[in-house]
């Protein structure tokens, strides 16, 4: 009777290894996989899944055009397989045939590759360009582990109704491991959950969703891997923006389902392990509650991780930031200190005759609160030298934006000189609202190596600064409340050149992120001519944005890979 009861309670212990892979670091990525596989073995995990293209990192882009890279990745997988003698391991890699290369997943057990699944649906929108490199797979693959049949799908495969998920379900799969490299944008986790819930309701399966975590150039992968049961309820979830190993027991009976013999090719059903062992786990599976960050915290953590990994993975010695006493540079400085530590952040205050006493006080207070070094380099003398050398050419002409931009460019030159001399990465401080309409200076405040808040609208800058101060009040209150100004001429305010940021950001969201043409009907508080002016500023500033450093994507459509507009463009939106 007891033996019968034990069999009835038999469970499958699964794991989701949410790891931070680096593009091109085949050895390092393989070592991460091996480490997490060992941790899974120590916890008696039966099957553990790793993210999409975990061996190569994501996205590998034109590394995929190099035969040597493809060959090295395949050798890495084979070498890795020979070292794994624990659980069944599902890992993403690049497979190849005479036809081309594939975004693929290998299923490894007892030091052998037992089968390979090739991604069927290749995304080719937004930041994705997979059809440039890969060819699609053609058939589903399912694997039998004792009485449990599981399928393997890769990211985009799950976003479509029907095959391959429906095929795997028809072949008897009660559990689908969906491995992903799904980049972050604000609220993206809810889109993923909704899509997976649809596939579950259509096919009556469990889904174990393993997502990549970490920063890669302008992309951040948030992790937040999860297991969703047949009712569409999240049973367990990984933490956001950090490596994690989810371990969960699922009753065998909940995963076993009958397959349909109609159209099932036994060649695509692989027996991995014959028996689901009765065992007393060495360690309990633990709990993995669903934790969702509030929107401001979510964006802050995404920016922090993206900055941390960009600096660390590229081997920079530290960072340097021009502090103005304004909110944008304050946010970048706070992010840098939180991501890298105050000892790795140098700030530079570069006052001119237009710099207010309040800006100086706020910049110094901020640096002190953060524990960051601050250097004071006045620019009036340098500006006077520039103007002296240009006075003959400028004779008889009024001062205008030229003199304003000279100040910004002097500051950019100083930051780049310090970068060259000390090996610091210059962090620019422009936000998405400014970058959208060209309210930025080429070779001035745009000069640098990484644009941390390039995709953060001004209104969200205020939101996340308020959240950060709620954790610890490091940003002086006056920075949060004073009217924004570039302080490049007497009495200057951002509002002299731009609509109020709450209105501007709504226009930009509609035009840039939603690809719709705002009209006076959408924004009755603004004159139609003002809306048209904003749209024209966006279009005319494309040449500037092409010359800006890479920055972290946090909205559904960022400038760059997401939004690809021609510089030479005579089309004008209708009003």
N, C-alpha and C positions, 0 to 999 in steps of 0.2 A: 504493500500500500504506500509506504513511504517513498519507494523508488518510483512508483507511478506518479505520486505527487510532485517529486523532483523533476520528472520529465515534463510534467505539465507546466512547471514554472521556468523551464529552460529559456534563457534569453541570449540575444546577440548583443555583444558589447561593441559599440562603434565609437570611432574617434574622428574629430575634425581638427586637422593641424593647420591652424591659421598662422602662417609664417611670413616673414618679411624677406622676400627675395630681391636680389639686385641684378639688373639686366647685364648679361654677359659674364657674370661671376659663376661659372659652371661648378667650379670646385667648392666655392663657398655655399652656393645653393644646395648642392648635393650633401654637404656636411650638415646643413640645417635639417634636411630631410632625414638623414641618418639619425641625428640627435632626437628629433621628435618621434621617429619610428621606434627608437629604443625606449623612450618614455612611454609610448603606447604599449610596447611589449611588457614593460615593468608593471603596467596597470592592467594586464590581461586583456587588452583590446583585441577583438577578432579582426576587425577591418578598420583601417584608418585612411582617410582621404586628404590629399594635399591640394592646393589651388591649381588652377589652370596655368600651364607653362611655368611651373615652379622651378624647373631645371634651368631654363633660359632667362627667367625674369620676364615681366610684361610691361610694355610692349617692346619686343626686340627690334622692331622696325627693320631697317635695311641690313642689319646683321644677318637677317634671313636670306639675303642674296649672296652670302658668302658660303661656299661649299664647305670650307674648313670649319665654320661655326656649326653647321648642320651635323657634320660628321662627328665633331667633338661632343656635341650634345647627345647624340645617339650612343657614343662610347661611354659617356658619363652615366647614362641610364643603365646600360649593361653592367658597368662596374658597380653601380649602386645596388642593382638587383642581386649581384653575387654576394653582397654583404648583409642583406636583410634576411634574417631567419626567424622572424617573429610573426607579427600579424600580416594579414593581407594588406598590401599597400597600393593605393591608387595615386599616381602622380602624373602631372601634366608635363609634356615634352613635345618636341618637334619630330614627327615621324616622316619618313621619306619612301618613295618608290620611284620607278622609272617615269611615272606620270608627273611627279612633282612632290611638294612637301605638304604636310598636314599638321594642323593643330590637334594634338592627340593626347590620349591618356593611356598609360601602361598599368596593368594590373599584375602585381608582383606577389609571389608567395613561395616560400621555401627556396630562396635564392634563384628563382626563375621568373621570367616574364611569361605569364600564363595567357595573356591576351592583350590586344590593343584596340581601343575605340578611337575613331577619327571623327572630329567635329563635323556635323552636317550643315549647320547654318553659320555663315561667316558674316559678321556685322561689317558694314561699310558706310557708316554715318558718324557724325560727330567726331570724336577723337579716334574712332576705329577705322582701320584701313586693311582689314584682313584679306580681302579679295586681291589685293596687290601682291600678296605672298603665297597664300594657301589655296589649295583646291579642296573642295568639300568631300567628306566621307560619304559612303553610300549605304551602309548597312548598320543596323543596331547590333549591340553586343550585350548579352547578359551572362551572369556568372552565378554558379550554384555553390553555396556554402552550406553544407548540411542540407536541411530542409528549406533554407532561405534562398531565394533567387533575387539577385540585385542587378540593377542596370547602372551604366555610367553614361552621363551626359556632360556636355561642356558648355557652360554659360548660355550663349544665345540659343542653344537647342531647346531650352526650357521656355523661351519667350514666345513660342509658337504652338498653337493647338495642333494636335495630330502627331505625326512622326517627328522625332524618334521616341518621344515619351510614350505615346500610345502603343507603338510597336513593342517596346520593352514590357509594358504592362500586359499586353496580350500574350507575350512569351512567358509570363508568370512572375515578372518582377514585382515584388511587394515593396521594394525599397529602391530609390534612385539616388545615387551619389551624383550631385551636380557640382562640378568643380568650376571655379570662377576666378576671373581677374576683372572684377566689376569696379570701375573707378567711382570715387565719391563725387557727389554734388549734394547740395542741401536737400534733405528729405528723401534721398535715393533709397534708403532702406525700406521705406514703405512701398515704393514701386516694386522692389524685388519681392517683398512678401506677398503683394497682391498677385503678381504673376505666378509665383509658385503655388499659391492657394488655388488659382484657376486650374493649373495642371493637376493638382491633387484631386479636385472635385470632378474633373473629367475622367480620371484614370484610377481613382481609389488606391493611391499609393502613399507611402511615406517618402519624404524628400530630405536628404541630408545635404545642405548647401554650404560648401566650403569656399570661402572667399579669401583672396590675397589681402595682405595688410602692408602698409609702408608707402614711402614716397618715391616716385620715379619722375624726375624732371618736373613737368607741370601737373602731373597726375598724383593724386593721393588715393590709396586704397584703404578703406576704412575697416576691413574685416567684417565684423558683425555676422559671422557665420551662424547658421542655425539649423535645427532639426524641426521639421513640421510634420505633424501626424496626419492621419487620414481625414480628420475632421477639419483640417486647416488651422489647427492651433499650434503655436510655437511651443514645443516641449522643452527646448533648451537653446541657449544662445551664447556665443562668444562675446568677449568684451570688444568695445569699439577702439580702434586706433592703437592696438597693441597686439603683440603675439599672444597666442592662447592655444590651449589644447582642450577641446571639449570631449568629455568621455561620458557616454550614456548607455544604459542598458535598455533594450527593447524586447519585450516578450516575443518569443519566436512565433507564437500563434498569431500575433498582430501583423506579422510580415508575410506569412504564408498565404498564397492565393493560387487558385487554379489557373493554369495556362490554357489557351485555346490552341488546339493542334492545327487549326486552319492556317495554312501559309507559313508555319513556323519552320525555319531551316535549322535543323539540329547543329549544323556547323557553326552557328553563331551563339550556341549555348555551351559554355565552358564550365566543367566541374573543377572548382578550385580546391575545396577541401571536402572530404566525404562526410564528416560528422561534425555537428556542433557539439563541442565537448561539454559534459557536465563538469563544472569546476567551482571551487570556492575562490573568488577573486582575492588576490593579495591585498588589494586596496579597494575601498568603495568607489563607485563612479563619481560621487560628489554631486553637487547641484550647480546648475548653470542658469540662473534666473535671467529673464529677459530684462535688460536695462537699456532704456532709451534716454539719450541725452536731450536736454532742451535745445532749441535751435541755435541759440547764441553759443552755448558750450560746444555743440557739435562743430560749428564752423571754427571756433577757436582751436579745438583739438586737431582738426584737419590741417589748419595752417601751421600749427606747432610741429606736427609730425612731418609735414612736407618740408618745412625749413630744416628740421633736425636731420632728415635723411639726405637732403640735397647737400648740406654742408659736410656731413659725415661721409657719405658715399663718394663724394668728389675730393675728399682729402684736404679741405681748406683748414688753415690754421686758426681762423677766427673770423669775426664779422665786424664791419664798421658801418655806422649809420649816421647820416646827417640829421641832427636834432634841430627842429625849428621852433619848438614850443607849441606846435600844433598837434591836433589829435591823430593824424595819420602817422607821423614819425613816432609819436608816443606809443601807438599800438604796435608798430613794427619793433620798437625797442623792447616792449614788454614780451612780445612773442619770442624774440631772440634770446632774451635772458631765460625765459621759461623753458625754451627748447635746448639751449646750449650751455647755460650757466653764465653768471655775470662776468666771470673771468675771461670768457671768450667773446665778449661784446665790448667794442670801443665806440663811443659816441663822440661826435664833433659838433660843436656849436660855432657857427660862422656868421656873426652879426654884421649888419651894415648900419648905416645911419637911419634906415627905416625900421630897424628891429626895435620893438618896444621893450621897456623894462619888464613888463609882465611876461613876455616870451622868454627872456633870459632867466627870470626867476623860476618859471615853470619847467624849462629844460633842465636846469640844475637840480631842482627838487626831484624831478622824474629820475634822473640818473642816480641821484643819491638813494631814492627809494628802491631802485632796482639793484643797486650795488654794481653799477657799470661805470667804467672809466669815462670821463668826459674831458675833451680837449677844446680849448677856446682859440679859434683862429679868426680874427676880424678880417673882413675883405675890403674895407673902404680903400686902403692904400693900394691894393692890387687893382681894384676897379679904376682908381684914378690913373694908374699906369696905362691900363687899356685905353681909357678915354683920351689920354695925352697922345698916345700913338695914333689914335683915330681922328683927332680933332680937325686935321686938315681935310680929310675926306668927308667928315660930318659937318663942316663949316656951313652955317646958315640954315641948318636943319633943326627942327624941334626934337626934344627928347620924346621917345615913344617906347614901344614894346622892345625895341632893340636894346636899350639900356637896362630894361628889366631882365631880359633874357641873359645879358652879359653877367649879371649877378648870379643867376642860377648856374650858368656855365662855369664861372669861377669856382663855385662850390663843388660842382661835379668834378672839375680838374683836381681840386685839393683832395677829395675823397679817393679818386683814382690814383693819385700820387702816393697816398698812404697805403693804398691797396698794393701797388707795385712794390713799395719798399718793405712792407711787413708781411705780405702774403695774406691780407685780409680779403674777405669777400664783401664787396659793397652791396648792401641791401637798399634798394630803392623804396620809396615810400608813397608812390602814387596809387590812388584807388581806382576802381572801375569807372566811377562816375567821371573823374577827370580824364582817364585814358579814353573814354568813349568820345568825348567832345574835344579832345586835343588840348585840354587845359593843363599842359605839361610842356616842358622845354627839352627839345632834342639836345643831347650832349650836356644837359644841365641836370635837372632833377630826375631825368630818365637815365642818366649815366649810372651803370652798375652791372652787377652780375646776376642778381636774382630779385624779382619784383614780388615780394611776399604777398601784398594785398592787391595785386593787379586786377583780380577778379572779384573784389569785395566792394559793392556799392557803398557810397558814403553813409547812407542810412543804416546799413548793417555794421559799418565801422563803429558808429555810436552804440549800437546794440551790444556788440561784443566787448567794447570797452567798459560799458556799464556792468556787463556780466563779470569781466575780469576784476573790476574794482569791488564787486560783491564778494569775491574770494579773499581779496586783500587790497586795500585802497592804495595802489602804487601810482596810479595816474592822478596828478593833481586835479582837484575838482574844477578849477577854473578852465583847464583844457577842455573839459567836457561841456562847458556852458558858454564859452566865449564864441563870438562869431568868427567863422573861418576866414583866414586871410593869408595871402602869399607874402605880404610885407616886402614888396618889391618897389613900391612907391608910397608916397604919403597918403594915409587914409584909405588904403586899398582894402576891399572886401571881396570875397568870392561872389557875393550877390551882385556886384557891379557888372559881372560878365555872364553869370549863369542864373537860371531860374532857381527858386528854392529847391534844395536837394530832395525833399520829399516828393515834389512834383517831377523833378528831373529824373529821379530813379524810376518812377512809374513809367515815364515816357521811354526810357532806355530799356526797361524790362520788356515792354511791348514790342519795341522796334528791334532790339538786338537779340533778346532771348526767345521771343515768340514769333519773330519774322512777320509782324503785322505793322501796318502803317497807322500810327496814332493820328487822330483828327481832333478838331475842337469839340466834337461831340463826346469824345472819350475824356477830355480834360477841359471842361467848360471854364475852369478858373484861369486858364491861360489863353491869350490871344492866338488865333490860328497862325499868325506870322511868327510868333515866338516858338511854337511847336515846329513849324517848318525850318526855322533857324537852327533848332537843336538837331533835327534830322540831317540837315546839311553839314553841320559841324561834325557829326558822326562820320558821314561819308568822306568828308575832306580830310579827316584825320587818320585814314587807314595807312598812309605812308609813314606816319609817326609810329603807329603801333607795330608795324613790321620791323622797326628798329629798336623796339623795347626788349629788355631781357625777358627770359621765361618767367612765368609766375604761376602760382598755385590755383588750380581750377576748383571753385566752390559753388558755381551756379550751373544750371542745366546747359547753358551755352556760353562758353568763354571765348575771348578773342584768340585767334591763332588757329589751331587745328579744328576747333569747333565751328568757328565762323570764318569762312574763307571768301572775302570780298576782293574784287580787283581794285588795285590802286587807281589805274586809269579807268574812270567810270563816269559817263555823262548822264546816266539815268537819274532822274529826280523823282522821289516819291510824290504821288498825287496828294493834294490837300483839298 
